[in-house]
Amino acid sequence: SALHRSSRIMGKGGDGAVRLATRKVDATESLNVHLYGKAVDVSKFAQTHPGGAKALRIFDNRDATEQFEMYHSPAAHKMMRAMAKGAPDAPQEGGVSQSPIGKDFAALTQQLHQIGCFEPHYADEALKLVVTLLPGLVGFWLLRSGWPALGSFLVAFSFYMSGWTSHDYLHHAVIKGSSRRMVHWNNAVGYAIGAWQGYAVGWWRARHNTHHLVTNEHGNDPDIMTAPVLVYVRNNPKIAAALNAAQRWQQWYYVPAMSLMDVYWRFESVQYLAARPLAKTWGSWLLLGAHYAALLTLYRGQLGWLLFTLLVRGFLTGLVVFSTHYGEDILDGGRHGMTLVEQTALTSRNITGGYLVNLLTGYISLQTEHHLWPMMPTGHLERAQPLCRAFFKKHGLLYRESNLYECVKYNIKALEYHSALRKAD
């Protein structure tokens, strides 16, 4: 079973996967991704792949059918069929998408299409835009009207919500229609809201899209690379014994450290742009420049409240983001032989609390459903949830969910130093 396989592969190395994912593409390198039973040569496509060469390299000689299905437009499917013409057959033993559970999951996805779960939900999207932008506009007005504490908090909340809202547009989960309409309009709104909150979209995509493809895979998923600040022990005495003096206090500084996440992500965003040619990034530099010019103008004479805004935003976002993956199973590399749904069952946790929690977390609270169907409008994830639960029960998969408080406790437990050493004794 998937659970048994996970217990065997957790806690191993992964340096090979790290080297594979980060080295540059060789012009003579052969990359073959397995799609729909064919070993498709994507070597010439690697440098221009919208999802980056890293994703193709990770799936070299690995079945990526399910990942391709969940992430690509009809135009991309047409291109893939052209590339697959004449391609040799992929090894049958590596075709996880053709396993019984893989075929059953494909049938479930088709059922969700038929009942309208992938149709646009514009009323929900309009509400989210109001909840995202209105607090920020009111906050900036209060900031300049003698109410800096409340104003700064509302701006922080607006930036926090912007992360979820831009996330949905950049997943192409909001505006539907032709491939051109879906890509261009979703990107336009996603870039605008990304600039509002102060992040470069290219940085976010490079990080987040890879996270979706290889969730919690050691060496492949950039989202779980939290060392040296946080090292997830998960009751492993060997890992605990290797912690330095500061890391042995990580279960205590974990929650306050969340407040630094916005500052850290802003730094990463700038670092990402600085490492790339200006000819390709000038538009993103302009958007970031406009963001910071506006911030410094609006917080003129009140820069202490700007720091407060960044810390509050980081705390809110970090607390939610870390609750849904970081305390779950870690998989070694990528050749684990699991289907997408098996991997998601091991690596994702929902946050319970009903509609209000879903709305105020941008439906990231329904993390399992979102990871299985990232292009589904988030307003339909609640409709998909009962069918997802039933599927998990049918195939003996654990459907992980907890309230936010329990999720935080779960992460703290996974970071504990002393309990892991006591286990060794």
Salt bridges, closest charged atoms under 4 A:
GLU29 OE2 - ARG23 NH2 3.10
GLU29 OE2 - ARG57 NE 3.93
GLU69 OE2 - HIS77 NE2 3.73
ASP89 OD1 - LYS38 NZ 2.88
ASP104 OD2 - LYS394 NZ 2.82
ASP104 OD2 - HIS395 NE2 2.62
ASP124 OD2 - LYS128 NZ 3.74
GLU125 OE1 - LYS128 NZ 3.22
ASP168 OD2 - LYS128 NZ 2.72
ASP168 OD1 - HIS167 ND1 2.92
GLU217 OE2 - ARG62 NH2 2.61
GLU217 OE2 - HIS336 NE2 2.96
ASP221 OD2 - HIS211 ND1 2.93
ASP223 OD1 - ARG207 NE 2.82
ASP223 OD2 - HIS211 ND1 3.72
ASP262 OD2 - ARG266 NE 2.84
ASP262 OD1 - ARG313 NH1 3.38
GLU268 OE1 - ARG207 NH1 2.82
GLU328 OE2 - ARG349 NE 2.68
GLU328 OE1 - ARG400 NH1 2.68
ASP329 OD1 - ARG400 NH1 3.49
GLU342 OE2 - ARG5 NH2 3.18
GLU401 OE2 - ARG389 NH1 2.84
GLU406 OE2 - LYS409 NZ 3.87
GLU416 OE1 - LYS413 NZ 3.57
